[in-house]
Amino acid sequence: MSDSRPRLLWLCGPSGVGKSATGFEIFSLLARAGVRAAYLDSDQVSLFHLAPAGGPHVLRARGLGALWPNVVAAGARCLVFSGYVNSPDEVRLYTDAVPGADVTVVRLRADPEVLRRRYLGRGWLPDLAEAALADALALDRTEFADTCLDTSGLTVSEAARRVLDRAGALPGARPGGPLMPTPTPATPPEPAPVLWVGGPTGVGKSTVAYAVHRQYARAGVPVAYVDLQQISFLRPAADGDAIAIANLAALWRVHRDAGARGLIVSGDLVPGHADVFATTSLTGCRLHASPDTLAERLLLRGRGLGPPIPGDELCGLPPATLRRIAARAAREEPPRDGVPRVHTDGLSVEETARQVRLLAGDWPATPRDRDPGSPGPD
């Protein structure tokens, strides 16, 4: 690359090939080298079950376009973006959303047996493995990517370094570059009910909040879901909360314009987050688990079991370290502060999600349309 435009380094490929793991490793390598970088998985900006006309790629492209100005204003020289795409027209949807970006599309591939092993090794939706293999064969016949990397036989670290070699020169560090100030988002034209799910490390905030989202979706309630951590990866950065607030505000506007009546958020609620939604009715709850349950759940995370989470720094840690993290998380449980708690010991994810919905009552009804006699969603 011969100019200083911010780079969008886009990793695509079939499910299970390692887009998210490789992308996050590239993000980490750049940050350690002093290049202010951001990371985003396309799935994390499109968790709303009512896709707009044109399909889910339209919503993902709008989400990317909404967050791109924020990460550039925050001084990021490269946004590493992981997401599936399979045609030049789909690529164009995204590139049109990031004017001024220097876009490089890298397709990752792997031999069929390698891909099958990786996919099944995730322990997540194994019944879709054959579909992923068929998709991989179709992608091998395409030519829309700028370059293709065969990751068969490569570790995640090796694949990340080879992608950087293929991508060419990246924008250098911007010492002392500007950090995002806390934004003042425009007031939404309609009330924006928010259901915020928090809790200690390892309690299952993201998993439960996503299950709550799916339950509302099955009931026909148009609500979107955002995992705050997943839209906030920016390093090195002096103020991680600023990019989280800016991106949350931008992404809510995308979902609202697509028809969402409410927003479910998982993550730690800090000052400034609630201010994103100027006319919002904020409903919060905190998940709670005993020290033994936290340790049990963290040990499963450490073994890589459960849904894949981009940037999960607990995955691969030794059991002794995970137990120490669980003990610290239990000790740091905040005192009762008026935020309702949901006790999760002995409950499945779906059972916990139902408890959250019971606590939320008739959410996402707003003060304007709430009927005191109406029940909450089934």
C-alpha positions as YAML, in Angstrom:
chain: A
units: angstrom
residues:
- id: 1
  name: MET
  ca: [0.00, 0.00, 0.00]
- id: 2
  name: SER
  ca: [1.43, 3.32, -1.03]
- id: 3
  name: ASP
  ca: [-0.80, 5.82, 0.77]
- id: 4
  name: SER
  ca: [-1.81, 6.51, 4.36]
- id: 5
  name: ARG
  ca: [-5.52, 5.76, 4.12]
- id: 6
  name: PRO
  ca: [-6.84, 3.62, 6.97]
- id: 7
  name: ARG
  ca: [-6.96, -0.04, 6.02]
- id: 8
  name: LEU
  ca: [-9.92, -2.41, 6.11]
- id: 9
  name: LEU
  ca: [-8.32, -5.85, 6.19]
- id: 10
  name: TRP
  ca: [-11.16, -8.26, 5.50]
- id: 11
  name: LEU
  ca: [-10.87, -11.99, 6.17]
- id: 12
  name: CYS
  ca: [-13.52, -14.15, 4.54]
- id: 13
  name: GLY
  ca: [-13.98, -17.87, 3.97]
- id: 14
  name: PRO
  ca: [-16.24, -20.77, 4.96]
- id: 15
  name: SER
  ca: [-17.50, -21.42, 8.47]
- id: 16
  name: GLY
  ca: [-14.86, -23.11, 10.60]
- id: 17
  name: VAL
  ca: [-11.86, -22.06, 8.54]
- id: 18
  name: GLY
  ca: [-10.64, -19.73, 11.29]
- id: 19
  name: LYS
  ca: [-11.68, -16.25, 10.16]
- id: 20
  name: SER
  ca: [-12.36, -14.92, 13.64]
- id: 21
  name: ALA
  ca: [-9.39, -16.58, 15.36]
- id: 22
  name: THR
  ca: [-6.97, -15.46, 12.64]
- id: 23
  name: GLY
  ca: [-8.48, -11.99, 12.46]
- id: 24
  name: PHE
  ca: [-8.21, -11.44, 16.20]
- id: 25
  name: GLU
  ca: [-4.60, -12.66, 16.15]
- id: 26
  name: ILE
  ca: [-3.79, -10.14, 13.40]
- id: 27
  name: PHE
  ca: [-5.46, -7.43, 15.48]
- id: 28
  name: SER
  ca: [-3.34, -8.43, 18.49]
- id: 29
  name: LEU
  ca: [-0.12, -8.51, 16.43]
- id: 30
  name: LEU
  ca: [-0.76, -5.01, 15.08]
- id: 31
  name: ALA
  ca: [-1.56, -3.64, 18.52]
- id: 32
  name: ARG
  ca: [1.61, -5.16, 20.01]
- id: 33
  name: ALA
  ca: [3.58, -3.54, 17.18]
- id: 34
  name: GLY
  ca: [2.19, -0.14, 18.18]
- id: 35
  name: VAL
  ca: [-0.34, 0.16, 15.35]
- id: 36
  name: ARG
  ca: [-3.65, 1.35, 16.71]
- id: 37
  name: ALA
  ca: [-6.07, -1.23, 15.35]
- id: 38
  name: ALA
  ca: [-9.67, -2.36, 15.75]
- id: 39
  name: TYR
  ca: [-11.32, -5.72, 15.27]
- id: 40
  name: LEU
  ca: [-14.89, -6.55, 14.27]
- id: 41
  name: ASP
  ca: [-16.74, -9.76, 13.40]
- id: 42
  name: SER
  ca: [-19.53, -9.13, 10.89]
- id: 43
  name: ASP
  ca: [-21.97, -11.32, 12.82]
- id: 44
  name: GLN
  ca: [-21.76, -8.93, 15.77]
- id: 45
  name: VAL
  ca: [-23.34, -6.02, 13.89]
- id: 46
  name: SER
  ca: [-26.30, -7.95, 12.46]
- id: 47
  name: LEU
  ca: [-27.96, -9.70, 15.41]
- id: 48
  name: PHE
  ca: [-31.49, -8.71, 14.47]
- id: 49
  name: HIS
  ca: [-33.80, -11.36, 13.06]
- id: 50
  name: LEU
  ca: [-35.67, -9.06, 10.68]
- id: 51
  name: ALA
  ca: [-33.13, -8.62, 7.88]
- id: 52
  name: PRO
  ca: [-33.84, -5.63, 5.60]
- id: 53
  name: ALA
  ca: [-34.65, -6.01, 1.92]
- id: 54
  name: GLY
  ca: [-31.59, -7.46, 0.25]
- id: 55
  name: GLY
  ca: [-30.78, -9.90, 3.05]
- id: 56
  name: PRO
  ca: [-28.41, -10.00, 6.03]
- id: 57
  name: HIS
  ca: [-25.44, -8.63, 4.07]
- id: 58
  name: VAL
  ca: [-27.29, -5.31, 3.78]
- id: 59
  name: LEU
  ca: [-27.62, -5.08, 7.57]
- id: 60
  name: ARG
  ca: [-23.99, -6.13, 8.12]
- id: 61
  name: ALA
  ca: [-22.74, -3.59, 5.60]
- id: 62
  name: ARG
  ca: [-24.78, -0.85, 7.28]
- id: 63
  name: GLY
  ca: [-23.37, -1.89, 10.64]
- id: 64
  name: LEU
  ca: [-19.81, -1.76, 9.33]
- id: 65
  name: GLY
  ca: [-20.48, 1.62, 7.74]
- id: 66
  name: ALA
  ca: [-21.88, 2.99, 11.00]
- id: 67
  name: LEU
  ca: [-18.85, 1.89, 13.06]
- id: 68
  name: TRP
  ca: [-16.14, 2.74, 10.51]
- id: 69
  name: PRO
  ca: [-16.13, 6.54, 11.14]
- id: 70
  name: ASN
  ca: [-15.85, 5.92, 14.88]
- id: 71
  name: VAL
  ca: [-12.79, 3.67, 14.69]
- id: 72
  name: VAL
  ca: [-11.10, 6.03, 12.20]
- id: 73
  name: ALA
  ca: [-11.85, 9.04, 14.41]
- id: 74
  name: ALA
  ca: [-10.39, 7.08, 17.33]
- id: 75
  name: GLY
  ca: [-7.07, 6.88, 15.47]
- id: 76
  name: ALA
  ca: [-7.27, 3.29, 14.21]
- id: 77
  name: ARG
  ca: [-4.99, 2.70, 11.25]
- id: 78
  name: CYS
  ca: [-6.46, -0.71, 10.48]
- id: 79
  name: LEU
  ca: [-9.81, -2.37, 11.10]
- id: 80
  name: VAL
  ca: [-9.49, -6.16, 10.90]
- id: 81
  name: PHE
  ca: [-12.87, -7.44, 9.76]
- id: 82
  name: SER
  ca: [-13.97, -11.09, 9.75]
- id: 83
  name: GLY
  ca: [-17.03, -12.03, 7.77]
- id: 84
  name: TYR
  ca: [-18.48, -14.38, 5.20]
- id: 85
  name: VAL
  ca: [-19.05, -13.20, 1.64]
- id: 86
  name: ASN
  ca: [-19.26, -15.13, -1.63]
- id: 87
  name: SER
  ca: [-19.62, -12.75, -4.57]
- id: 88
  name: PRO
  ca: [-18.28, -9.46, -5.96]
- id: 89
  name: ASP
  ca: [-21.71, -7.86, -5.53]
- id: 90
  name: GLU
  ca: [-21.72, -8.70, -1.83]
- id: 91
  name: VAL
  ca: [-18.21, -7.33, -1.46]
- id: 92
  name: ARG
  ca: [-19.35, -4.10, -3.08]
- id: 93
  name: LEU
  ca: [-22.10, -3.65, -0.47]
- id: 94
  name: TYR
  ca: [-19.44, -3.43, 2.21]
- id: 95
  name: THR
  ca: [-16.83, -1.40, 0.35]
- id: 96
  name: ASP
  ca: [-19.45, 1.19, -0.57]
- id: 97
  name: ALA
  ca: [-20.15, 1.57, 3.17]
- id: 98
  name: VAL
  ca: [-16.54, 2.56, 3.99]
- id: 99
  name: PRO
  ca: [-15.63, 5.42, 1.64]
- id: 100
  name: GLY
  ca: [-11.98, 6.35, 1.81]
- id: 101
  name: ALA
  ca: [-10.86, 2.97, 3.12]
- id: 102
  name: ASP
  ca: [-8.04, 0.99, 1.55]
- id: 103
  name: VAL
  ca: [-9.76, -2.41, 1.38]
- id: 104
  name: THR
  ca: [-7.93, -5.73, 1.10]
- id: 105
  name: VAL
  ca: [-10.02, -8.91, 0.94]
- id: 106
  name: VAL
  ca: [-8.21, -12.10, 1.97]
- id: 107
  name: ARG
  ca: [-9.99, -15.43, 1.51]
- id: 108
  name: LEU
  ca: [-8.96, -18.18, 3.89]
- id: 109
  name: ARG
  ca: [-9.34, -21.79, 2.80]
- id: 110
  name: ALA
  ca: [-8.44, -25.26, 4.08]
- id: 111
  name: ASP
  ca: [-8.49, -28.78, 2.70]
- id: 112
  name: PRO
  ca: [-11.83, -30.56, 3.28]
- id: 113
  name: GLU
  ca: [-10.62, -32.91, 6.02]
- id: 114
  name: VAL
  ca: [-8.84, -30.07, 7.81]
- id: 115
  name: LEU
  ca: [-11.95, -27.91, 7.60]
- id: 116
  name: ARG
  ca: [-14.18, -30.73, 8.86]
- id: 117
  name: ARG
  ca: [-11.87, -31.31, 11.83]
- id: 118
  name: ARG
  ca: [-11.78, -27.61, 12.71]
- id: 119
  name: TYR
  ca: [-15.51, -27.20, 12.36]
- id: 120
  name: LEU
  ca: [-16.39, -30.20, 14.50]
- id: 121
  name: GLY
  ca: [-13.68, -29.28, 17.01]
- id: 122
  name: ARG
  ca: [-15.62, -26.12, 17.88]
- id: 123
  name: GLY
  ca: [-18.44, -28.25, 19.31]
- id: 124
  name: TRP
  ca: [-20.95, -25.78, 17.95]
- id: 125
  name: LEU
  ca: [-23.73, -26.64, 15.46]
- id: 126
  name: PRO
  ca: [-22.04, -29.85, 14.26]
- id: 127
  name: ASP
  ca: [-25.03, -30.70, 12.04]
- id: 128
  name: LEU
  ca: [-24.00, -27.85, 9.71]
- id: 129
  name: ALA
  ca: [-20.52, -29.24, 9.04]
- id: 130
  name: GLU
  ca: [-21.39, -30.74, 5.64]
- id: 131
  name: ALA
  ca: [-22.99, -27.49, 4.53]
- id: 132
  name: ALA
  ca: [-19.79, -25.66, 5.47]
- id: 133
  name: LEU
  ca: [-17.75, -28.12, 3.38]
- id: 134
  name: ALA
  ca: [-20.03, -27.65, 0.37]
- id: 135
  name: ASP
  ca: [-19.74, -23.89, 0.80]
- id: 136
  name: ALA
  ca: [-15.96, -24.16, 0.90]
- id: 137
  name: LEU
  ca: [-15.89, -26.01, -2.43]
- id: 138
  name: ALA
  ca: [-18.03, -23.29, -4.00]
- id: 139
  name: LEU
  ca: [-15.77, -20.55, -2.62]
- id: 140
  name: ASP
  ca: [-12.72, -22.27, -4.12]
- id: 141
  name: ARG
  ca: [-14.22, -21.55, -7.55]
- id: 142
  name: THR
  ca: [-14.50, -17.80, -6.91]
- id: 143
  name: GLU
  ca: [-11.99, -15.05, -7.70]
- id: 144
  name: PHE
  ca: [-13.39, -11.99, -5.93]
- id: 145
  name: ALA
  ca: [-10.74, -11.87, -3.16]
- id: 146
  name: ASP
  ca: [-7.53, -9.92, -3.57]
- id: 147
  name: THR
  ca: [-5.57, -12.93, -2.33]
- id: 148
  name: CYS
  ca: [-6.20, -16.40, -0.96]
- id: 149
  name: LEU
  ca: [-4.33, -18.18, 1.83]
- id: 150
  name: ASP
  ca: [-4.45, -21.95, 2.30]
- id: 151
  name: THR
  ca: [-4.39, -22.40, 6.07]
- id: 152
  name: SER
  ca: [-4.09, -26.22, 6.01]
- id: 153
  name: GLY
  ca: [-1.27, -27.18, 8.34]
- id: 154
  name: LEU
  ca: [-0.87, -23.66, 9.73]
- id: 155
  name: THR
  ca: [-1.37, -22.58, 13.31]
- id: 156
  name: VAL
  ca: [-3.49, -19.49, 13.95]
- id: 157
  name: SER
  ca: [-0.34, -17.46, 14.60]
- id: 158
  name: GLU
  ca: [1.30, -18.67, 11.40]
- id: 159
  name: ALA
  ca: [-1.82, -17.91, 9.36]
- id: 160
  name: ALA
  ca: [-2.04, -14.41, 10.84]
- id: 161
  name: ARG
  ca: [1.56, -13.60, 9.96]
- id: 162
  name: ARG
  ca: [1.14, -14.89, 6.43]
- id: 163
  name: VAL
  ca: [-1.98, -12.79, 5.95]
- id: 164
  name: LEU
  ca: [-0.01, -9.72, 6.99]
- id: 165
  name: ASP
  ca: [2.73, -10.68, 4.51]
- id: 166
  name: ARG
  ca: [0.15, -11.09, 1.72]
- id: 167
  name: ALA
  ca: [-1.64, -7.86, 2.60]
- id: 168
  name: GLY
  ca: [1.46, -5.77, 2.06]
- id: 169
  name: ALA
  ca: [2.44, -2.64, 3.95]
- id: 170
  name: LEU
  ca: [-0.04, -1.52, 6.56]
- id: 171
  name: PRO
  ca: [-0.45, 2.03, 7.87]
- id: 172
  name: GLY
  ca: [2.05, 2.72, 10.59]
- id: 173
  name: ALA
  ca: [1.43, 3.76, 14.15]
- id: 174
  name: ARG
  ca: [0.12, 7.21, 14.82]
- id: 175
  name: PRO
  ca: [1.82, 8.14, 18.08]
- id: 176
  name: GLY
  ca: [-0.34, 10.36, 20.17]
- id: 177
  name: GLY
  ca: [-3.23, 10.08, 17.71]
- id: 178
  name: PRO
  ca: [-6.63, 11.32, 18.78]
- id: 179
  name: LEU
  ca: [-8.80, 9.22, 21.05]
- id: 180
  name: MET
  ca: [-12.54, 9.17, 20.64]
- id: 181
  name: PRO
  ca: [-14.31, 11.61, 22.92]
- id: 182
  name: THR
  ca: [-17.55, 10.44, 24.48]
- id: 183
  name: PRO
  ca: [-20.13, 11.23, 21.79]
- id: 184
  name: THR
  ca: [-23.41, 13.00, 22.15]
- id: 185
  name: PRO
  ca: [-25.69, 10.87, 19.97]
- id: 186
  name: ALA
  ca: [-28.70, 12.34, 18.28]
- id: 187
  name: THR
  ca: [-31.91, 11.69, 20.21]
- id: 188
  name: PRO
  ca: [-33.78, 8.77, 18.62]
- id: 189
  name: PRO
  ca: [-37.14, 9.86, 17.18]
- id: 190
  name: GLU
  ca: [-38.86, 7.04, 19.11]
- id: 191
  name: PRO
  ca: [-38.24, 5.69, 22.65]
- id: 192
  name: ALA
  ca: [-35.56, 3.02, 22.70]
- id: 193
  name: PRO
  ca: [-36.14, 0.39, 25.40]
- id: 194
  name: VAL
  ca: [-32.92, -1.32, 26.47]
- id: 195
  name: LEU
  ca: [-32.57, -4.58, 28.41]
- id: 196
  name: TRP
  ca: [-29.05, -4.69, 29.87]
- id: 197
  name: VAL
  ca: [-27.62, -8.03, 31.07]
- id: 198
  name: GLY
  ca: [-24.51, -7.80, 33.27]
- id: 199
  name: GLY
  ca: [-22.60, -9.93, 35.73]
- id: 200
  name: PRO
  ca: [-19.12, -11.17, 36.71]
- id: 201
  name: THR
  ca: [-16.59, -12.75, 34.37]
- id: 202
  name: GLY
  ca: [-17.67, -16.23, 33.31]
- id: 203
  name: VAL
  ca: [-21.25, -16.03, 34.53]
- id: 204
  name: GLY
  ca: [-22.60, -16.30, 30.97]
- id: 205
  name: LYS
  ca: [-23.72, -12.75, 30.14]
- id: 206
  name: SER
  ca: [-23.31, -13.04, 26.37]
- id: 207
  name: THR
  ca: [-24.72, -16.57, 26.11]
- id: 208
  name: VAL
  ca: [-27.78, -15.75, 28.19]
- id: 209
  name: ALA
  ca: [-28.42, -12.37, 26.56]
- id: 210
  name: TYR
  ca: [-28.27, -13.96, 23.11]
- id: 211
  name: ALA
  ca: [-30.72, -16.65, 24.29]
- id: 212
  name: VAL
  ca: [-33.04, -13.90, 25.54]
- id: 213
  name: HIS
  ca: [-32.80, -12.28, 22.11]
- id: 214
  name: ARG
  ca: [-33.66, -15.57, 20.38]
- id: 215
  name: GLN
  ca: [-36.64, -16.13, 22.66]
- id: 216
  name: TYR
  ca: [-38.05, -12.71, 21.84]
- id: 217
  name: ALA
  ca: [-37.39, -13.34, 18.14]
- id: 218
  name: ARG
  ca: [-39.30, -16.63, 18.24]
- id: 219
  name: ALA
  ca: [-42.17, -14.75, 19.90]
- id: 220
  name: GLY
  ca: [-42.17, -12.27, 17.02]
- id: 221
  name: VAL
  ca: [-40.86, -9.33, 19.08]
- id: 222
  name: PRO
  ca: [-38.51, -7.20, 16.92]
- id: 223
  name: VAL
  ca: [-35.51, -6.62, 19.18]
- id: 224
  name: ALA
  ca: [-31.80, -6.53, 18.36]
- id: 225
  name: TYR
  ca: [-28.83, -7.78, 20.38]
- id: 226
  name: VAL
  ca: [-25.37, -6.28, 20.91]
- id: 227
  name: ASP
  ca: [-22.46, -7.76, 22.85]
- id: 228
  name: LEU
  ca: [-20.69, -4.63, 24.07]
- id: 229
  name: GLN
  ca: [-17.25, -6.23, 24.20]
- id: 230
  name: GLN
  ca: [-17.51, -7.45, 20.63]
- id: 231
  name: ILE
  ca: [-17.98, -3.94, 19.21]
- id: 232
  name: SER
  ca: [-15.29, -2.35, 21.38]
- id: 233
  name: PHE
  ca: [-11.99, -3.95, 20.33]
- id: 234
  name: LEU
  ca: [-9.54, -1.05, 19.92]
- id: 235
  name: ARG
  ca: [-5.87, -1.25, 20.94]
- id: 236
  name: PRO
  ca: [-3.82, 0.44, 22.12]
- id: 237
  name: ALA
  ca: [-6.40, 2.85, 23.50]
- id: 238
  name: ALA
  ca: [-6.49, 5.00, 26.62]
- id: 239
  name: ASP
  ca: [-10.27, 4.98, 26.93]
- id: 240
  name: GLY
  ca: [-11.98, 1.75, 25.96]
- id: 241
  name: ASP
  ca: [-15.36, 3.00, 27.16]
- id: 242
  name: ALA
  ca: [-15.39, 5.84, 24.61]
- id: 243
  name: ILE
  ca: [-15.35, 3.57, 21.56]
- id: 244
  name: ALA
  ca: [-17.93, 1.29, 23.19]
- id: 245
  name: ILE
  ca: [-20.32, 4.21, 23.73]
- id: 246
  name: ALA
  ca: [-19.81, 5.57, 20.22]
- id: 247
  name: ASN
  ca: [-20.28, 2.20, 18.53]
- id: 248
  name: LEU
  ca: [-23.28, 1.27, 20.66]
- id: 249
  name: ALA
  ca: [-25.03, 4.50, 19.70]
- id: 250
  name: ALA
  ca: [-24.23, 4.03, 16.02]
- id: 251
  name: LEU
  ca: [-25.31, 0.40, 15.95]
- id: 252
  name: TRP
  ca: [-28.56, 1.10, 17.75]
- id: 253
  name: ARG
  ca: [-29.48, 3.60, 15.03]
- id: 254
  name: VAL
  ca: [-28.83, 0.93, 12.37]
- id: 255
  name: HIS
  ca: [-31.06, -1.59, 14.14]
- id: 256
  name: ARG
  ca: [-33.73, 0.99, 14.91]
- id: 257
  name: ASP
  ca: [-33.90, 2.01, 11.26]
- id: 258
  name: ALA
  ca: [-34.24, -1.69, 10.34]
- id: 259
  name: GLY
  ca: [-37.33, -1.95, 12.55]
- id: 260
  name: ALA
  ca: [-36.05, -2.92, 16.00]
- id: 261
  name: ARG
  ca: [-38.31, -1.84, 18.87]
- id: 262
  name: GLY
  ca: [-35.77, -2.56, 21.57]
- id: 263
  name: LEU
  ca: [-32.17, -3.49, 22.21]
- id: 264
  name: ILE
  ca: [-30.65, -6.22, 24.38]
- id: 265
  name: VAL
  ca: [-27.10, -5.47, 25.52]
- id: 266
  name: SER
  ca: [-24.65, -7.73, 27.36]
- id: 267
  name: GLY
  ca: [-21.65, -6.32, 29.18]
- id: 268
  name: ASP
  ca: [-20.62, -4.11, 32.06]
- id: 269
  name: LEU
  ca: [-22.74, -0.99, 32.44]
- id: 270
  name: VAL
  ca: [-20.50, 2.01, 33.07]
- id: 271
  name: PRO
  ca: [-21.29, 5.74, 33.28]
- id: 272
  name: GLY
  ca: [-22.11, 7.07, 29.84]
- id: 273
  name: HIS
  ca: [-23.60, 3.89, 28.40]
- id: 274
  name: ALA
  ca: [-27.16, 4.66, 29.47]
- id: 275
  name: ASP
  ca: [-26.80, 8.22, 28.13]
- id: 276
  name: VAL
  ca: [-26.55, 6.80, 24.60]
- id: 277
  name: PHE
  ca: [-30.31, 6.34, 24.61]
- id: 278
  name: ALA
  ca: [-31.68, 9.77, 25.38]
- id: 279
  name: THR
  ca: [-35.34, 8.78, 25.78]
- id: 280
  name: THR
  ca: [-34.71, 5.24, 26.86]
- id: 281
  name: SER
  ca: [-36.38, 3.16, 29.48]
- id: 282
  name: LEU
  ca: [-33.41, 1.11, 30.74]
- id: 283
  name: THR
  ca: [-34.14, -2.26, 32.33]
- id: 284
  name: GLY
  ca: [-31.07, -3.85, 33.93]
- id: 285
  name: CYS
  ca: [-30.33, -7.19, 35.53]
- id: 286
  name: ARG
  ca: [-27.20, -8.84, 36.87]
- id: 287
  name: LEU
  ca: [-26.55, -12.56, 36.55]
- id: 288
  name: HIS
  ca: [-25.20, -14.23, 39.69]
- id: 289
  name: ALA
  ca: [-23.47, -17.57, 40.26]
- id: 290
  name: SER
  ca: [-21.71, -19.20, 43.19]
- id: 291
  name: PRO
  ca: [-17.89, -19.41, 43.15]
- id: 292
  name: ASP
  ca: [-18.04, -23.13, 42.32]
- id: 293
  name: THR
  ca: [-20.41, -22.54, 39.39]
- id: 294
  name: LEU
  ca: [-18.24, -19.70, 38.06]
- id: 295
  name: ALA
  ca: [-15.20, -21.97, 38.20]
- id: 296
  name: GLU
  ca: [-17.06, -24.75, 36.39]
- id: 297
  name: ARG
  ca: [-18.17, -22.42, 33.60]
- id: 298
  name: LEU
  ca: [-14.74, -20.85, 33.20]
- id: 299
  name: LEU
  ca: [-13.13, -24.30, 32.95]
- id: 300
  name: LEU
  ca: [-15.47, -25.09, 30.05]
- id: 301
  name: ARG
  ca: [-14.54, -21.78, 28.39]
- id: 302
  name: GLY
  ca: [-10.88, -22.62, 28.84]
- id: 303
  name: ARG
  ca: [-11.39, -25.87, 26.93]
- id: 304
  name: GLY
  ca: [-13.00, -24.00, 24.05]
- id: 305
  name: LEU
  ca: [-16.42, -25.56, 24.56]
- id: 306
  name: GLY
  ca: [-19.58, -23.67, 23.72]
- id: 307
  name: PRO
  ca: [-20.20, -21.01, 21.08]
- id: 308
  name: PRO
  ca: [-17.00, -19.52, 19.60]
- id: 309
  name: ILE
  ca: [-16.31, -16.05, 20.99]
- id: 310
  name: PRO
  ca: [-13.91, -13.80, 19.04]
- id: 311
  name: GLY
  ca: [-11.17, -12.54, 21.32]
- id: 312
  name: ASP
  ca: [-12.00, -14.94, 24.15]
- id: 313
  name: GLU
  ca: [-8.84, -14.57, 26.23]
- id: 314
  name: LEU
  ca: [-9.97, -17.31, 28.62]
- id: 315
  name: CYS
  ca: [-9.76, -20.01, 25.96]
- id: 316
  name: GLY
  ca: [-6.65, -22.12, 26.41]
- id: 317
  name: LEU
  ca: [-5.75, -20.88, 29.90]
- id: 318
  name: PRO
  ca: [-4.66, -23.56, 32.40]
- id: 319
  name: PRO
  ca: [-7.25, -24.74, 34.94]
- id: 320
  name: ALA
  ca: [-5.40, -23.23, 37.92]
- id: 321
  name: THR
  ca: [-5.45, -19.79, 36.29]
- id: 322
  name: LEU
  ca: [-9.14, -20.10, 35.45]
- id: 323
  name: ARG
  ca: [-9.96, -21.03, 39.04]
- id: 324
  name: ARG
  ca: [-8.11, -17.95, 40.28]
- id: 325
  name: ILE
  ca: [-10.07, -15.79, 37.81]
- id: 326
  name: ALA
  ca: [-13.33, -17.34, 39.03]
- id: 327
  name: ALA
  ca: [-12.42, -16.69, 42.68]
- id: 328
  name: ARG
  ca: [-11.53, -13.08, 41.93]
- id: 329
  name: ALA
  ca: [-14.77, -12.56, 39.96]
- id: 330
  name: ALA
  ca: [-16.78, -13.92, 42.89]
- id: 331
  name: ARG
  ca: [-14.98, -11.61, 45.34]
- id: 332
  name: GLU
  ca: [-15.59, -8.59, 43.10]
- id: 333
  name: GLU
  ca: [-19.36, -9.11, 42.96]
- id: 334
  name: PRO
  ca: [-20.72, -5.62, 43.68]
- id: 335
  name: PRO
  ca: [-22.94, -4.97, 46.70]
- id: 336
  name: ARG
  ca: [-26.66, -4.86, 46.20]
- id: 337
  name: ASP
  ca: [-27.33, -1.59, 44.42]
- id: 338
  name: GLY
  ca: [-30.94, -1.90, 43.35]
- id: 339
  name: VAL
  ca: [-30.15, -3.79, 40.13]
- id: 340
  name: PRO
  ca: [-32.19, -7.04, 40.19]
- id: 341
  name: ARG
  ca: [-30.21, -10.28, 40.23]
- id: 342
  name: VAL
  ca: [-30.93, -13.53, 38.48]
- id: 343
  name: HIS
  ca: [-29.43, -16.53, 40.29]
- id: 344
  name: THR
  ca: [-28.18, -18.95, 37.66]
- id: 345
  name: ASP
  ca: [-26.90, -21.95, 39.67]
- id: 346
  name: GLY
  ca: [-28.54, -25.14, 38.44]
- id: 347
  name: LEU
  ca: [-30.29, -23.41, 35.52]
- id: 348
  name: SER
  ca: [-29.74, -24.08, 31.83]
- id: 349
  name: VAL
  ca: [-29.11, -21.16, 29.48]
- id: 350
  name: GLU
  ca: [-32.71, -21.24, 28.25]
- id: 351
  name: GLU
  ca: [-34.05, -21.38, 31.81]
- id: 352
  name: THR
  ca: [-31.90, -18.43, 32.82]
- id: 353
  name: ALA
  ca: [-33.07, -16.50, 29.76]
- id: 354
  name: ARG
  ca: [-36.69, -17.11, 30.76]
- id: 355
  name: GLN
  ca: [-35.93, -15.80, 34.26]
- id: 356
  name: VAL
  ca: [-34.49, -12.63, 32.72]
- id: 357
  name: ARG
  ca: [-37.63, -12.18, 30.65]
- id: 358
  name: LEU
  ca: [-39.86, -12.68, 33.67]
- id: 359
  name: LEU
  ca: [-37.87, -10.02, 35.50]
- id: 360
  name: ALA
  ca: [-38.18, -7.67, 32.50]
- id: 361
  name: GLY
  ca: [-41.98, -7.93, 32.58]
- id: 362
  name: ASP
  ca: [-43.60, -6.31, 29.54]
- id: 363
  name: TRP
  ca: [-40.31, -5.11, 28.07]
- id: 364
  name: PRO
  ca: [-39.85, -3.75, 25.40]
- id: 365
  name: ALA
  ca: [-43.07, -1.79, 25.92]
- id: 366
  name: THR
  ca: [-42.31, 1.91, 26.40]
- id: 367
  name: PRO
  ca: [-43.99, 4.33, 28.78]
- id: 368
  name: ARG
  ca: [-45.94, 5.59, 25.74]
- id: 369
  name: ASP
  ca: [-47.50, 2.25, 24.79]
- id: 370
  name: ARG
  ca: [-47.45, 0.31, 28.07]
- id: 371
  name: ASP
  ca: [-50.81, -1.11, 29.17]
- id: 372
  name: PRO
  ca: [-50.80, -1.90, 32.91]
- id: 373
  name: GLY
  ca: [-53.05, -4.89, 32.27]
- id: 374
  name: SER
  ca: [-51.08, -6.42, 29.40]
- id: 375
  name: PRO
  ca: [-48.84, -9.46, 30.01]
- id: 376
  name: GLY
  ca: [-45.21, -9.75, 28.97]
- id: 377
  name: PRO
  ca: [-44.15, -11.84, 25.99]
- id: 378
  name: ASP
  ca: [-44.81, -15.59, 26.17]
...
